[in-house]
């Protein structure tokens, strides 16, 4: 579990609420159900109009990656490639057929099977890279719904503010109703800007990082399998693949 996302949200909320209290305000003044319905409903509706339903649903499901990210273990992938390389060098490419049957990742299974079938290194790279590109675009489309929400949310917040002011104008003769209208007007703007910059855009950017990590692992696999098909030595393969694993990726992936 990635606790950094939860900590970040908690710190942001603590800063906003703490600032409100330091100014002598009340937390309850920030809680306006009408403003929340306007901002969340309007933003969700705009994103649904923009995105195909399947892409929208996939993007919502991907939100769990923020706290439960997919496994990112590039060094484990390199170790597996080196085992395959040693096996192929000692016993031939046909020895990898059993490894292909045991592989749980369909992408790795396909690559190993192509090796066993004697695919040309360039043909192997071409076929595998097409899948890498498709994988990246498939997930980036889903992540973009959060980016879109971050763009629409502030505007919907302003719309909520205008609606609140309309309510105020309609009740100028009744001072008792003016307070709620003004509150909705200002809080809707807070919700729109706050959700965009504290939730929607950070989620979109975090998902992009996680997708890039998954693409990196697949690129390592493609490069390793092509090297095995080309007959390179395990040591040469290891030296090149370790170039993918920079300190930045190691920290990000906790490897």
C-alpha positions, 0 to 999 in steps of 0.5 A, spaced: 500 500 500 502 507 498 501 511 504 504 517 501 497 519 497 493 518 503 498 522 507 498 528 502 491 528 502 491 529 509 496 534 509 492 538 504 486 538 508 489 539 515 492 546 512 486 548 509 482 547 515 487 549 520 488 556 516 480 556 517 481 555 524 487 560 525 482 566 521 477 565 527 472 561 522 468 554 523 469 548 520 462 547 519 462 553 514 466 549 509 460 544 509 455 545 504 452 539 501 448 544 495 455 546 493 458 539 493 452 536 489 453 542 484 461 541 483 461 533 483 455 532 479 457 538 474 464 535 473 462 528 473 457 530 467 462 534 463 467 528 464 462 523 462 460 527 456 467 527 454 469 520 455 466 513 452 462 510 458 468 504 458 473 509 458 470 513 464 468 506 468 476 504 467 478 511 469 474 510 476 476 503 477 484 505 476 483 510 482 485 505 487 492 505 484 493 511 488 493 507 494 494 500 491 499 501 486 500 495 481 507 491 482 513 495 480 519 490 480 524 492 474 530 488 478 525 482 479 524 482 471 531 483 470 533 477 474 527 473 470 530 475 463 537 473 466 535 466 468 531 465 461 538 467 458 542 462 461 537 457 460 537 459 452 544 459 452 545 452 455 539 448 452 537 452 447 531 456 445 526 450 446 528 450 453 524 456 454 517 453 452 516 450 459 518 458 462 512 460 457 507 455 460 509 457 467 509 465 466 503 468 469 503 475 465 500 474 458 505 479 455 511 475 458 508 469 455 507 471 448 514 474 448 517 467 450 513 463 446 515 467 440 522 466 442 521 458 442 518 459 435 524 462 433 522 469 431 527 474 428 529 479 433 527 485 429 520 482 428 519 480 435 521 487 437 516 490 433 510 485 435 512 486 442 513 494 442 506 494 438 503 491 445 507 496 449 504 502 445 497 499 446 498 498 453 500 505 455 495 508 450 489 504 453 491 506 460 492 513 459 486 514 456 483 512 463 487 516 467 485 522 462 478 523 465 481 525 472 485 530 468 479 532 465 475 533 471 481 537 474 479 542 468 472 542 469 471 542 476 473 550 477 469 552 472 463 548 475 465 551 482 464 558 479 457 556 476 455 554 483 457 561 485 453 564 480 447 560 482 448 562 489 448 569 487 442 568 483 439 565 490 441 571 494 438 576 489 431 572 489 431 573 496 433 580 497 427 581 501 428 576 506 434 577 510 434 570 513 435 566 506 441 571 504 446 567 508 445 560 505 445 563 498 452 567 499 455 561 503 453 556 497 456 561 492 463 562 496 464 555 498 462 552 491 468 556 488 472 553 494 470 546 492 471 547 485 478 549 485 480 545 491 478 538 488 481 540 482 488 542 485 488 537 491 484 531 488 483 530 480 489 533 478 494 530 483 490 523 481 491 524 474 499 525 475 500 520 480 496 515 475 501 517 469 507 516 473 504 509 475 503 507 468 510 509 466 513 504 471 509 499 468 511 501 461 518 501 463 518 494 466 515 492 459 520 495 455 525 491 459 522 485 458 522 487 450 529 489 450 531 482 454 527 478 450 530 481 443 537 480 446 536 473 448 533 472 440 540 475 438 544 470 442 547 475 446 551 473 453 547 474 459 553 479 462 552 483 456 544 483 457 545 484 464 549 490 463 544 493 458 538 492 462 541 495 469 541 501 465 533 502 465 533 501 473 536 508 475 536 511 482 529 515 481 525 508 479 528 504 484 526 509 489 519 510 486 518 502 486 521 501 492 526 496 489 
